[in-house]
């Protein structure tokens, strides 16, 4: 949208009135900061919003929501801007940008942390580790805490302490009608239930409170690289060992292509490899025995497993997942049967770019012990979460790469539970949303949506459509 178009739709006076009521700022098309303000982590989504409202606090969010509703404009909510499906931005609408809202308050006595909606996992971990405390966070530190948590939140503490959403104790939410409400186990408990796995369907989450746990500052973690020629052996042994792993140990297998890094022999650069990534949440000394078998799944190319700061583990994958690439994720909860392993290996061998990968996340432990009805995230029975990733530095042939990922997921998912993980779903289609929740859970989410967003103002998400017929029509995919 050009600045002239924005003025035509909204009018300078209307925009100026909005900006006058903010502590934050409004970025418009034509402003010097516009291209930077509209950019998101996933370059697949190149959108041109009418306005980006950079909120300084909850009052600014209320004002932005009221403005968008009064002007009948689409709303995208941005925290860390990592949405795989492109929900952090939109064309010709209002982006409510929470990134300036970086407040974090740690209560080490109660083991609680309260953080604003623009905080990333790097920000949060930086504050909580001062006290030797942590909560399950993202695998990439620039990921925003809000979107990650609302969709569930898979990380290195999953088996010891559950999902990020399992550790959410309260949230402040700006609803579609501009109210500011608190959601916890006593106040608005229906909304609290829905926020833990139901995504950004119910309002703008401006603050989140989590339970913290003693973790670090030193843990045992890292990476072990194995050649693709040993992939079947590595995956099979990993499957056997992780079935009886202690809760302190959380791992994943990354089926990828060896990058040109100095710790890898030059002759393996550009060849397919299997990487064991994992962390033991207890003391490094205790973890040595638990991790030892995983360091001998095959004959390692490189073994980078050892004691390190928890903060180091939380940033370990950052260099591989910088902003600006084209990304598509699709997922399935599976059981790693022989047939499933065959499918994973087959599609790893056919990855269309050196950056495209298949991930197998170990589940179980504390994650599996949360009652299915306790939160909107109710897929607790699977032992593995498979994430199929198409990734490329540019848009060349990216549609074909996405087709590979979709085909791989469909094949691998035949050996699973049929469900998808909303945070690892690059499509906004309703069938994908339905595949993410059991029928009764979905219907309960609809009832919460009806109560808090009956006109579907917040539809740029894995959308739970309200039951009103006029509302469902506004739920268009984000691209």
N, C-alpha and C positions, 0 to 999 in steps of 0.2 A: 504494500500500500504506500503510495507517495504521500508527502506531507499535504499536498493539495486535496487528495482524496480523504485523508483523515480530517482535514478541516471541513470538507464538504459533509462528511457523515456526522461529525460531532460539533464543529464550530469552535473557533478560538476561545470564545467567552466561556463555553462549557468546559473546555480543557483547563483554562486558567482558573475557573472556579474550583475544579477538582484539586488542582495543585495548591491553591491557597489554603485548602483545608488539611494539608499534609505536613508532617515533619520531614518526610522523605521527599523523593523527587519523582517527576514524570519524564520519561524519555520518549520522544515522538519521532516518527519518520522525518528524516532530514536533519536531526540533531547529530552532532559529531560523534556522540556516544552510542548512536542507535544500533549500528551493526554489532558492536560488542555486546550491547544490552540484549539483543535478540538471539545471540548465539547460544547454543546448547551443546552438551557433551557429545551427543550422537549427531554427526554431520548429515545423516540421512534425512533429517528433518530441517529444512531450510525455510522457515516461516517468517512472515512479515506482520507482526501484530500492529494494531492501530496505536496502542500505547503500552509501555512497560512501566508499571508503577512500582518503584523501588521503595518498599515499606520500611519505615524506621521503627515501627512498633504495632501493637494490636489495633490501636485506633486508626492507623493508616489502612490496615487490612479491612476494617469495617467500612471505612470510607470508599475503598476501592470496590468492595463487593456491592455496596449500595449504588455506586456510580454505574458499574457494569449492568446491574439489574435494571436501573432506570433507563439506560440507553439501549437495552436489549442486545447487549454484545456478548459474544462468547468469552468464557473465562478459562484461563490456564493458570495453574498454581505452580510456582517454581521454588524449590528449596536448593538442592544441589545440582539440579538440571540434568540428572543422569537418566531420566525416563527413557527406556529402550524404545517404547512405542511412540515417543514424541509428545507426551502429555505436558511437558514443561513449556510448551509454546503453542501458538496458534496463528492463523491468518485473520487479519481484520478484527481482532478482539483485544481483550485486556489481559496482559500477563501480570499476575500479582506476584512480584518478585520478593521473596522473603530473605534473600541472601544477605542484606544488611543486618538482619536480626540475629546477632551472634552471641547473645547472653548465655552464659553457663554458670550455674551455682551448684556446688557440691556440698552436701551435708555428710561428712564422713562418719558421724556418730550414728545417724539413722541409716546410713548407706543408701542415700538417695541422691539423684542429680536431676535438676530441672534445667531444660535447655530450650531456647527459642527455635522456631521453625526453619531458620536459615543456617543452623549449625550443621557442619559436616562431621563425619566420624573422626577425621583428623583433629578437628577442634575439640570434640568431646573427650577423646582419649587423652589428649594433651592435658586436660584439666583433671580428669579422674585418676590418672596414673600418678599424679603427685601424692595421692593418698593410697596408692597400691590397690586401686579399685577399678573395675571395668564392667561392662555389660556387652552382650553379643552385638558386635558391630559389623560394618561392611568389610568386604574383602579388598576394596579399593578405598583409600582414606578420603578421597574427594567426594564420595557419595554422601548425599544429604541424609540426615537421620530420619526425617519425617516420612518421605516416600518409602524408604527402605523398611521402616517399622510398620507402616500402615499395610504393606503387602505381606508382612511376615517377618523377614529379616534373617537370612542364613549367613552364619559366620563361624569363626574358629572356636567360639564358646558354645556352639549349638548343643553339643552332646552333654556338656557339663551344666549349662544354665538355660537351655532352651533357646527359642527364637528371640529376637529383639522384642517382638510384640508380646511374648509371654512375660517379659520383664517390664512392660509398660504399666505404670500404676495410676497414671492420671494424664489427662490432656485438656488443654484449653482450645476451644473450637469456635470459629466465627461461622455461623450458619448462613444459609442462603437469604434469610430475612434480616441479616445484620446483627443478630443477637450474639453475645459472647457467653458461651456456656462452658461449664466444667463437666468432664465425663470421667467417672471413676466407679469403683465397685458400689458406691452408695448413691451418687448423684448422676442421673441420666445413665443408669447401668446398661440400658439397651444400646445406647450410642457407644459406650465403652466397649461392649462386646463386639460391635460392628467394626470399630476402629482397629481392632487387633486381627487384621487379615483382610478386611473388606475394602482396603485401598482408600483413595481420596474422594470417595463418593458423597461424603456427608457434611463437608464444610472445609474451611481452611484451618488446619491445625497450626496454631501459632506458638504453642508451648507443649513440651512433652516431659513427663516425669518418669524416671526409671528406677528400679531396684538395682543396686550395685553389689558386686561380689569381689572378694579378695582375689586378685589376679596379678601376677608379676611382682616386682618389675622385670624379673628374669623368667623366661619360659624356655622350653625346648621346642624348636620348630625349624622349618626350612623346607628345602626341596631336594629330591633325589631324582636324577635323570636316568632313564633306561632306554635302550634302543628299541625301535619298533619291531625288530625281529623277535624280541622277547615279549611282545605286547600281550599275547594270549596267556603266557605264564604269569606275567606281572598282574594282570587283571584278575586271573583266577585265584592266585595266592592272596591278593588284596581282599577279594571277596571272602575267602575262608578266614583270614586273620581278623578282619573288621567285624565279623559276626560275633566275636567274643571279646572285643576291645573294651578297655575301661572307659568310663564316661569322660575322663579327663582328656582322652585322645579323640580329636576330630581330624579327618583327612579328606582329601579328594584326589582323584586321578585326573590329570589334564592330558588329553590326547591332542598333541600339537606338533609343530615343526620347530626344530632346534634353531634358536636365534643365534646370530653371530656374536656371542658374548665371550669374553676372554677366558672364562673358567671352563668352557666347553672346547674339546679338541676341534681343530679347524675342519677335520674331515667329516664331522657330523653336522656342521653348519648347513642348514637348509634341508636336512633329512627329517623324516618323521620320528618322533620320540614319544615316550610316555613319561610324564612327570608325576611323581608322588609328592604332594604338598600336604603338610600337616602340622599340627601343634598339640603339644601336651600341656594342659592348663595348670598342672601342679608344678612342683619344683623340678628343675632340670635333672637332678640326680634320680628322682623317682621315675622320670620319663624315659631314662636310658633303656631300661628293660622292656618297656612297652613299645618303644620305637624300633628297637634292634631288628625284629623280624621284617619290618617294612623297609629297612635299609638293605635287605637281602632278598627282595622279591625276584631279582634277577642279578645280572652283573652290571653294576652301575657305571654309567658314563661319567657321572659326577655326583658326589654326595655333599650337599650343602646343608645337611641337617646338624643342628647343634644348639647350644645355649645362645640366646639372644634376648634383647629387651622385647617386652610385649609390644611396645611402640614400633619396633623394627619389624615384627611379624605383621602388624597392621598396615604397614606401608610396603611390604615386600613385593607385592604385585603391581604397585603403582606405575613403574616405568613401562610396563607392557600395556597399560590401559589409560593412556593419555587422551585428552579431548581431541576431536577433529576428525576421527576416522568414521567410516560408515559401519554401522553395527545392526545386526538382527539376531535376536535370541528367540529360541522356542524350547519348551521344556516338557518333561514327563516324569511322573513318579513311577519308578519301575522296581522290579526284582531282578538282580543280576544273574539270571539263569544262563545256562550254556548258550541258549538261543539268543538271549539278550546280548551276551558278550560277542557272539558272532556278528550281530547287527552293528554294535558299536565299532568293532574293528573294521568291518566292511566300509562303514561311512567315514571313519578316520582315514582310511586309505584313499578316499575320494575327495578329501577336503579341497575346495576350489582355490584357496589362497593360503599362503604360509601363515596367515594370521587367524584362519578359521579353525575352530577347536570343538571337541566334545569333552564335556566335564562330567565326572561322576562324583557327586557329593555324598559322603557317608552320612546317614541319618541315625536314628535310634537314640538311646540314652535319655536324657531329660526331655528332649524334643518329643519322644514317643510316649512319655508318661503323662503329658498334659491331656486331660479328658477331651475328646473330640468336640463336645458341646460347650467347652469353656470359652472358646474364642471363635471368631469367624474363620480363622485358619484351622481347618478340621481334617487335613490330609496327614494323619499321624501314623498310618499303618505301614507305609512303604519303608524299605531299608535304604533306597538310593534315590536321589534326585538327579536326573540327567538333564544337562543344559547343552543344547546344540547352538553353536555360535558361528554366524557368517560375519566376517570382519575384513574390511579392506581399507587401505589408505585413501581411496577415491571412489567415485561412483561407477567406474568402468565395469560393465557386465555385472553390476551388483544385483540386478533382478535374477540373474542366473545363479548367483551365490545364495540368494534367499531361497530359490527353488530347491537347491541342494539341502539347505537346512530343514525346510519343511518336509521334504521327502525322507530325510534321515530321521527326523522326529517321528513321523508317522510309522516308520518301520520299527524303530526302537520301542515306541509306546505300545506296540502290540504285546509287549512282555511286561506290562505294568498295570496300573490301576485306572488308567483313562484320564486322570486329572492333570492339570497344568498348574504351574506356580506363577501367580500374577506378576511378580517382579521380573521373571524371566520370560515374558510373553511379549513379542514384538508386534502382535496384531491387536486391533481393537474390535474385532468382530464379535458379535454376541455369542456365537457358538464357542468361541475361546473362553469367554467369561463363564458361560454355563459349564464348560469342562473344568473350570477351576474350583467349583463348589458343589457339594452334594445337593440334591434337590431341596431338602428341608432347610439347609443352611441358606441357599439362595433365596428361598421364599421369606425367611426371617430377615435377610438383608433388605429385601424389597419393602418390608414393613417399616424398617428403620429409615430407609430412603424416603418413604411416604411421609414420615413424621418430620424429617429434618430438611429435605430438599424435594418437595413434591413436584416442582416444575423442572427439575433436572438442570438447574443452573450449573452444577458441577458435573458435567458429562464428559470432560476430557480426562478420562481414567479408564480402567477396565470397568466399564459402566454397568452398574446395577440400575436398571431402568425402573422408575417409579410406576405404580400401577395405573395412574391417570393416563388415558389415551393421548391427550394433547402433549404430555410431557415426553413420551417415548419418541415422538417425532423429532425432538431437538437433539437426540443423541447421535451425533455424526462422528465417525472415526477421526482421529487426530492426524492421520496421514501415514 
